[in-house]
Amino acid sequence: MMNDMEKAIFDIIEEVYKCKYTGNVKVTKLGRGWEGYKVVIDLDNPDVPALQISADLEAEDFLKYVKQELISRQLHRVKFYKGIKIYPEDEERRTC
């Protein structure tokens, strides 16, 4: 079940990037004497670790901080490519 902070993050993503995000978002309190929050945004790519943003801020200020971070990171421009190295001995075995 989505809590209020997670819903707010989804709303911020939609506002910043003008599209709906369907991946996973998890917001947790920092704990251990810290008052802030950490958000983990899965980028739906097994080769790329999740994006983590954390700050020792109250909820309202944390959401503003996340918005600024998402604006500056321009995630809507990120593209993933997979490269495979072909060794010279493998080229001899390939046929066209």
PyRosetta script that sets phi, psi and omega in degrees:
from pyrosetta import init, pose_from_sequence

init()
pose = pose_from_sequence("MMNDMEKAIFDIIEEVYKCKYTGNVKVTKLGRGWEGYKVVIDLDNPDVPALQISADLEAEDFLKYVKQELISRQLHRVKFYKGIKIYPEDEERRTC")
pose.set_psi(1, 139.0)
pose.set_omega(1, -176.3)
pose.set_phi(2, -84.8)
pose.set_psi(2, 131.7)
pose.set_omega(2, 176.8)
pose.set_phi(3, -89.9)
pose.set_psi(3, 176.9)
pose.set_omega(3, -175.4)
pose.set_phi(4, -62.9)
pose.set_psi(4, -38.5)
pose.set_omega(4, 179.8)
pose.set_phi(5, -66.1)
pose.set_psi(5, -42.0)
pose.set_omega(5, 179.0)
pose.set_phi(6, -64.4)
pose.set_psi(6, -41.2)
pose.set_omega(6, 177.0)
pose.set_phi(7, -62.4)
pose.set_psi(7, -40.7)
pose.set_omega(7, 178.7)
pose.set_phi(8, -63.0)
pose.set_psi(8, -38.0)
pose.set_omega(8, 178.1)
pose.set_phi(9, -65.0)
pose.set_psi(9, -44.2)
pose.set_omega(9, 176.5)
pose.set_phi(10, -59.1)
pose.set_psi(10, -41.8)
pose.set_omega(10, 178.8)
pose.set_phi(11, -64.1)
pose.set_psi(11, -40.1)
pose.set_omega(11, 178.7)
pose.set_phi(12, -64.6)
pose.set_psi(12, -44.2)
pose.set_omega(12, 178.5)
pose.set_phi(13, -59.1)
pose.set_psi(13, -44.1)
pose.set_omega(13, 179.5)
pose.set_phi(14, -65.0)
pose.set_psi(14, -39.2)
pose.set_omega(14, 179.3)
pose.set_phi(15, -67.6)
pose.set_psi(15, -44.2)
pose.set_omega(15, -176.0)
pose.set_phi(16, -72.1)
pose.set_psi(16, -46.4)
pose.set_omega(16, -172.6)
pose.set_phi(17, -101.7)
pose.set_psi(17, -2.8)
pose.set_omega(17, 177.9)
pose.set_phi(18, 57.7)
pose.set_psi(18, 37.4)
pose.set_omega(18, 175.7)
pose.set_phi(19, -155.0)
pose.set_psi(19, 159.0)
pose.set_omega(19, 179.1)
pose.set_phi(20, -86.2)
pose.set_psi(20, 133.1)
pose.set_omega(20, 177.3)
pose.set_phi(21, -95.9)
pose.set_psi(21, 129.4)
pose.set_omega(21, -176.3)
pose.set_phi(22, -110.7)
pose.set_psi(22, 3.3)
pose.set_omega(22, 179.8)
pose.set_phi(23, -79.8)
pose.set_psi(23, -169.1)
pose.set_omega(23, -178.5)
pose.set_phi(24, -91.4)
pose.set_psi(24, 138.3)
pose.set_omega(24, 174.4)
pose.set_phi(25, -132.4)
pose.set_psi(25, 130.1)
pose.set_omega(25, 178.9)
pose.set_phi(26, -131.6)
pose.set_psi(26, 126.6)
pose.set_omega(26, 178.9)
pose.set_phi(27, -113.9)
pose.set_psi(27, 130.3)
pose.set_omega(27, 177.8)
pose.set_phi(28, -134.1)
pose.set_psi(28, 155.1)
pose.set_omega(28, 173.7)
pose.set_phi(29, -76.9)
pose.set_psi(29, 148.7)
pose.set_omega(29, -176.2)
pose.set_phi(30, -67.8)
pose.set_psi(30, -42.0)
pose.set_omega(30, 179.3)
pose.set_phi(31, 75.1)
pose.set_psi(31, -175.3)
pose.set_omega(31, 179.2)
pose.set_phi(32, 50.5)
pose.set_psi(32, 46.6)
pose.set_omega(32, 176.7)
pose.set_phi(33, 88.3)
pose.set_psi(33, -8.7)
pose.set_omega(33, 178.0)
pose.set_phi(34, -90.6)
pose.set_psi(34, 147.2)
pose.set_omega(34, -177.8)
pose.set_phi(35, -100.6)
pose.set_psi(35, -7.8)
pose.set_omega(35, -171.1)
pose.set_phi(36, -86.4)
pose.set_psi(36, -160.8)
pose.set_omega(36, -174.6)
pose.set_phi(37, -133.8)
pose.set_psi(37, 162.8)
pose.set_omega(37, 173.0)
pose.set_phi(38, -132.6)
pose.set_psi(38, 133.2)
pose.set_omega(38, 175.1)
pose.set_phi(39, -115.8)
pose.set_psi(39, 135.8)
pose.set_omega(39, 176.8)
pose.set_phi(40, -116.8)
pose.set_psi(40, 120.3)
pose.set_omega(40, -179.5)
pose.set_phi(41, -114.6)
pose.set_psi(41, 113.7)
pose.set_omega(41, 177.9)
pose.set_phi(42, -73.6)
pose.set_psi(42, 133.0)
pose.set_omega(42, -177.1)
pose.set_phi(43, -94.5)
pose.set_psi(43, 13.0)
pose.set_omega(43, 175.0)
pose.set_phi(44, 55.4)
pose.set_psi(44, 37.6)
pose.set_omega(44, 175.8)
pose.set_phi(45, -142.0)
pose.set_psi(45, 119.7)
pose.set_omega(45, -175.9)
pose.set_phi(46, -65.2)
pose.set_psi(46, -19.1)
pose.set_omega(46, -179.2)
pose.set_phi(47, -88.2)
pose.set_psi(47, -6.8)
pose.set_omega(47, -176.5)
pose.set_phi(48, -120.0)
pose.set_psi(48, 127.9)
pose.set_omega(48, 177.8)
pose.set_phi(49, -67.0)
pose.set_psi(49, 160.4)
pose.set_omega(49, 179.4)
pose.set_phi(50, -65.7)
pose.set_psi(50, 150.5)
pose.set_omega(50, 175.8)
pose.set_phi(51, -80.4)
pose.set_psi(51, 128.1)
pose.set_omega(51, 178.8)
pose.set_phi(52, -120.7)
pose.set_psi(52, 130.1)
pose.set_omega(52, 176.3)
pose.set_phi(53, -126.9)
pose.set_psi(53, 126.3)
pose.set_omega(53, 179.0)
pose.set_phi(54, -138.0)
pose.set_psi(54, 150.4)
pose.set_omega(54, 178.8)
pose.set_phi(55, -159.7)
pose.set_psi(55, 148.0)
pose.set_omega(55, 178.2)
pose.set_phi(56, -88.8)
pose.set_psi(56, 72.9)
pose.set_omega(56, -176.4)
pose.set_phi(57, -134.8)
pose.set_psi(57, 158.1)
pose.set_omega(57, 172.3)
pose.set_phi(58, -67.2)
pose.set_psi(58, 164.1)
pose.set_omega(58, -173.0)
pose.set_phi(59, -53.5)
pose.set_psi(59, -50.4)
pose.set_omega(59, -176.7)
pose.set_phi(60, -63.4)
pose.set_psi(60, -44.5)
pose.set_omega(60, 179.3)
pose.set_phi(61, -68.5)
pose.set_psi(61, -34.4)
pose.set_omega(61, 177.4)
pose.set_phi(62, -63.6)
pose.set_psi(62, -42.5)
pose.set_omega(62, 179.1)
pose.set_phi(63, -63.8)
pose.set_psi(63, -38.5)
pose.set_omega(63, 175.7)
pose.set_phi(64, -63.6)
pose.set_psi(64, -41.1)
pose.set_omega(64, 179.2)
pose.set_phi(65, -63.5)
pose.set_psi(65, -44.4)
pose.set_omega(65, 178.9)
pose.set_phi(66, -61.5)
pose.set_psi(66, -41.8)
pose.set_omega(66, 179.0)
pose.set_phi(67, -60.3)
pose.set_psi(67, -45.9)
pose.set_omega(67, 179.2)
pose.set_phi(68, -63.5)
pose.set_psi(68, -39.9)
pose.set_omega(68, 178.1)
pose.set_phi(69, -63.4)
pose.set_psi(69, -42.8)
pose.set_omega(69, -179.7)
pose.set_phi(70, -67.7)
pose.set_psi(70, -35.9)
pose.set_omega(70, 175.7)
pose.set_phi(71, -64.1)
pose.set_psi(71, -46.3)
pose.set_omega(71, -175.9)
pose.set_phi(72, -71.1)
pose.set_psi(72, -29.1)
pose.set_omega(72, -177.5)
pose.set_phi(73, -81.1)
pose.set_psi(73, -18.9)
pose.set_omega(73, 177.3)
pose.set_phi(74, 47.8)
pose.set_psi(74, 54.0)
pose.set_omega(74, -176.6)
pose.set_phi(75, -63.2)
pose.set_psi(75, -21.2)
pose.set_omega(75, 178.9)
pose.set_phi(76, -68.5)
pose.set_psi(76, -13.2)
pose.set_omega(76, 178.2)
pose.set_phi(77, -98.5)
pose.set_psi(77, -1.5)
pose.set_omega(77, -177.6)
pose.set_phi(78, -77.4)
pose.set_psi(78, 133.6)
pose.set_omega(78, 175.3)
pose.set_phi(79, -128.5)
pose.set_psi(79, 144.4)
pose.set_omega(79, -179.3)
pose.set_phi(80, -108.4)
pose.set_psi(80, 134.7)
pose.set_omega(80, 176.9)
pose.set_phi(81, -128.6)
pose.set_psi(81, 150.6)
pose.set_omega(81, 177.8)
pose.set_phi(82, -120.1)
pose.set_psi(82, 123.2)
pose.set_omega(82, 178.5)
pose.set_phi(83, -106.3)
pose.set_psi(83, 141.0)
pose.set_omega(83, 177.5)
pose.set_phi(84, -123.3)
pose.set_psi(84, 123.4)
pose.set_omega(84, 179.8)
pose.set_phi(85, -81.6)
pose.set_psi(85, 130.6)
pose.set_omega(85, 177.7)
pose.set_phi(86, -109.5)
pose.set_psi(86, 120.4)
pose.set_omega(86, -179.4)
pose.set_phi(87, -81.3)
pose.set_psi(87, 151.8)
pose.set_omega(87, -177.6)
pose.set_phi(88, -52.9)
pose.set_psi(88, -39.2)
pose.set_omega(88, -179.4)
pose.set_phi(89, -66.6)
pose.set_psi(89, -26.4)
pose.set_omega(89, 177.4)
pose.set_phi(90, -73.5)
pose.set_psi(90, -29.7)
pose.set_omega(90, -179.1)
pose.set_phi(91, -65.6)
pose.set_psi(91, -34.3)
pose.set_omega(91, -179.4)
pose.set_phi(92, -66.8)
pose.set_psi(92, -29.9)
pose.set_omega(92, -178.4)
pose.set_phi(93, -82.6)
pose.set_psi(93, -18.7)
pose.set_omega(93, -177.6)
pose.set_phi(94, -74.7)
pose.set_psi(94, 142.6)
pose.set_omega(94, 174.7)
pose.set_phi(95, -123.0)
pose.set_psi(95, 147.3)
pose.set_omega(95, -179.7)
pose.set_phi(96, -107.7)
pose.dump_pdb("model.pdb")
